[in-house]
Amino acid sequence: MTSILTTHVGSLPRSKELAELLFKKDKGDSFDNNLFQDVVQKNVEQVVNKQLDVGIDFVSDGEMSKISYATYVKDRLHGFSGESERKAPADLDDYPNYKEKIAKSGDTPTYTRPCCTSNLEVKDDNSLNKDIENFSKALQKSNYDRGFMNAASPGVISVFMPNKFYKNDDEYLEKLSFLMSKEYKAITKANIQLQLDCPDLALARHMSYKSLSDEDFLKRAEKQIEYLNNSLVDVPNDMIRMHICWGNYEGPHTHDISLEKILPIILKAKVKYFLIESSNPRHSHEWKIFKDIKLPKDKILVPGLIDSTSNFIEHPEVVADRLIQFSTVIPKEQLMAGTDCGFSTFAGFGKIDENICYEKLRALVEGTKLASKVI
């Protein structure tokens, strides 16, 4: 019996000590860089061990060194300054009382989100090299080699840190794809799988692009895939993962674009592994789409079988049922079990208790083993 492999989206809860240092760094406050480096290294080693302890097959560094999955780029490239306009998702606009409740509860992340205001150039290679070194050492110490590292896609950078300098967004994306390609190549050359975080292909529809029609948004998405592929020319596609989600927040999600509309575009990406949010109640029915839109035989689907916005620990049988359902439309050899999103996409924020996070991952592993026996 061949067991289906397990993974997750990437970010994991940071320690309080690390989160406080990341906030100081993000705000430009003074901090002890040597202490920061030591704390990051210690946290990476700890999260690798925790993932291995619960049985996850493809593990990450938990994004320990990053304030967020997208805006960390401002620390690696010159050309960002000021603060960008924050746009609430359209579904929250429909429910102003709930929107206000979220804002008052402190669940909304507060972090620096600048705009592109001058020509982009590489500022710092050291932080990327240090991330790769920390993760590689943690894997070697555990005698393990199945690792992946997250990186922002050109599209998600353009969404979170919008263009105020280049003549148009296409020129901005072109420059981003050129510069980010260096990060993508460096990760895979270290024998670490590259995971591209691409909520710009789903979440951005009802956030940054909520004034567009679906048709116009899909044209924009085509462009984003085009520039993403340009950045991956020198990266082997069997080393690349892509994560798609509609926003890692508890909300109505009534304005989410359907997977059916974006899937044909997403599948054009030069990527082998597609991690797609599938436990979100607005999208858990969308496994049916694969009856009509066939997954190419050289691709692997990694459906989210664990929710990342609640502290419910899914029963392994529930995980198994979800995976078995997918197996009716996708061959077993093209499936991997994953999570809906990261558990700490912004340092210091997230509803999931750290210990519960790992128990949810344990349930993912146990449920996948159950499903593998019957698929």
MARTOR-230572 format. One record per residue (C-alpha): y, z, x. Coordinates in pm, whole numbers, plus 32768, in hexadecimal, padded with zeros to 4 digits. Example, Ala and Ser with C-alpha at 12.3 -4.5 7.8 and 13.67 -1.06 7.14 Angstrom:
<sites>
7E3E830C84CE7F9682CA8557
</sites>
This chain:
<sites>
80008000800081557F9B808982668091803183BF80137FD384C3808880CF85EB8169807F8755817880EC88AA81D780618A0C814D80648A92820581938B8F831D81708B13848481698BCE85CE81438C928638827A8CA487A282E58DE18861828B8E3C887383FC8E2086FA84238ED886AC82DE90008782834B901486CA84998FFF857883E9912185D8830391F6863B842F91A784F284DB91EF842A839F934184D2836A93A884AB84D593A986238510934F86AC866591DF86FA869D90F5873A87BF905285E988028F41867C88DE8EE6876F87C98EEB865086CE8DFB858187A08D0F86A987CE8D0F86F9865A8CD0858E85F88BAC857386EB8B1686B886698B3C864984FE8A9E84F38540896D859685DC894F868884BA8964857F83A88868849E8458877285C1846687AF861882F9876984B3828A862A84A7835685C085FC82CF85C7857B81688515843A81CA8623832C81B685AF81F3826E86FB814F82C887F9825A8328896C825383778A66831F84418AF6839582F68C4B82FF83518C99844B83F68DC183CE84C58E72831C83A78F6F839B82A98EF6828D81B98E19815A81B58F42806781AE907D8103823D8FE181758386903E801483FB91AE807B8418914B814F854590A6802685F291A57F1285B3931C7EFC85F393E77E7184D193D17F7783BE94E8805C834D958B80F7821B94CB814280DF943180567FE3945480687E6A933681257DC692A480717C9A91CA81307BA69097807F7B1D90D17FD379CE8FCB80AA7920908F81E6797591CF814578F59122812E77A290E482A6779F92298347781A91C084AB77C49087848B7897914C83DD79AA923F850379B3911E85FB79B3908585567AE691D585597B9A920D86CA7B4F90AA872E7BB190DF86C77D1B8FC585C87D0C90AE84AF7D7690A2847C7EF091EA849E7FAE91E983D880F092C882E481A992B18182812093AE80A381D293FD7F3181A993E17E1A82A5954A7DFB831C952C7D44846A94417C68853092E67D00854992597D4686A391447E22872B91CA7F7D87799093804687C88F347FDA882A8ED6813788998EA281CA873E8DA780BA86E08CF380DB882D8CE8825488008C57822F86A08B47814B87258B018235884A8AED836D876C8A0482C9867589298227877F89018374883288A4842686EE879F831B869F87118324880186FD849E87F8862A848186BC85608361875085CB8289862A865B812A8616869780D684A7880C8109848F8935806783E38AAB8090840E8BB8804D830C8CE27F6A83478DF87EF982608DF37D9081ED8F2E7CBC82158F497CB5809A8F447E2C806790437E60817C912B7D6980CF91007E237F86913E7F82800B92467F24810D92F87DF7807593AE7CE1812995287D02815795427C2A828D94737AEB828A94E979C181BD93C979EB80C5928B7AB0808F91B279978117926379AA8267923D7B24826090C77B0A8216909C7A0A832991387AF4842A906F7C1C83AC8F297B5783BA8F717AF185228FC07C5385948EAA7D0284D18DA57C1085548DBA7CC986A08D587E0F85F58C3B7D66853A8BAD7CCC86798BCA7E10873E8B037ED3863A89E47DDB862589D87DA8879F89897F1C87B388537ED786DC88F47F8185B188FC7ED284618A597E7F83E48AB37EEA82838BE27E3D81F18C8E7F0580E08D0C7E0C7FDC8D8D7EB87EA18E9D7DAD7EAB8D9D7CCE7DFD8D727DB97CD28E577EEE7CCA8F897E217D278F677D567BE68FD87E7E7B1090B87F1D7C1691837E3E7CFF91447CFE7C3A914B7D8B7ADA92637C9C7A74918C7B6A7AC190997ABB79DC8F297AC97A368F3C795A7A96905B79967B898FB57ACA7C188E747A097C5A8F3C79007D168FCC7A1A7DE88E6E7AA67E228DF779507E9A8F0B79567FA08EAD7AB4800E8D427A4C803F8DB7791A81018E8279EB81F78D717AF1820C8C7479E6826D8D66796583758D647ABE84138BE77AC3841D8BA7797684CC8B267A2286078A697B3A855688F87B0A84F188DD7B1F837787A17BF68385887C7D078421897C7D05830689917DD281C78A997DB880B78AFA7EC87FC08B8E7E6E7E6D8C0F7F707D758D027F9D7C568D9E80DE7CD88D0382297D3C8DB182F67C318D4F83917AE68E0882C279E38DD781E078B58DA280A5798A8DE97FD778548EA77ECE79188D9A7E917A1F8D4D7D227A578BDF7CDA7A148AE47CA77B2B8A807B637A808BD97ACF7AC88BF77B397C338A8C7B1E7CA68A8B79A47CE78BB979D37DCA8B2E7B077E7A89EA7A537ECA8AAF79567F998AF27A63809C8A437A4381ED898A7B8681A9881D7BED8187883B7D3C80D389067D6A7F9389497ED17F2689B77EC97DBA8A1D7FE87CD9890E7FFF7BCF890181657B498A6781617AC78A388167794A8B15803179278A307F6B7A0E88D37FFD79F3886D7EE4790488CA7DD179F887757DC07A9F872C7CC3798B881E7BCC7A2A87207B857B3B863F7AE17A36873179BC7A3087E679D77B7E86CC79D97C7986F37A9A7DBC86C179A77EE0857C79E97F98862E7A4180DC86F87B59803786AC7CC87FF0873B7D7E7EC3878B7EF07EEB87D67F737D8C888080C47D69877781AB7CD4884082EA7D0A8997832F7C738AA883997D668BA284347C738AE3855A7BDD8A2286887C5788F6863B7B7E87C886177C62870384F37BD8859585367B9284B584677C78841383D17B428567834E7AD3859A82AF7C28843D82187C13847D818C7AB685C180E77B28851780497C5383EB7FD57B8784DD7F317A9585787E687BAF841E7E047C2883E87D427AE584F57C487B4F84F17C647CCC83BC7C5F7DAE83637DA97E5583977D187FB185027CCB7F5385557E2C7EE285DF7F5C7F958648809F7EE887B181117F0B88D081D47E7189F581687D988B0481B87E968B5A82A37FB28B5C84197F7B8CA7844F80308D67830780358EA283CF80898E8A84F481798EAA864280C78E8D85A87F6C8D67856A7E898CC0862A7D718B6986427E108B08878C7EB28A8A87518014893687F37FDA890B873F7E8F895A85F67F3D88278618801B874C868A7EFA87B385517E3E874B84857F6E860185427F7585CA84E47E088611837A7E67850283877F71840584327E8E844A83477D6B842C82167E4982D7828C7EC1826682B27D5882DE81557CFD824080BB7E3380E8812D7DBA80FE80647C7981D47F367CCD
</sites>
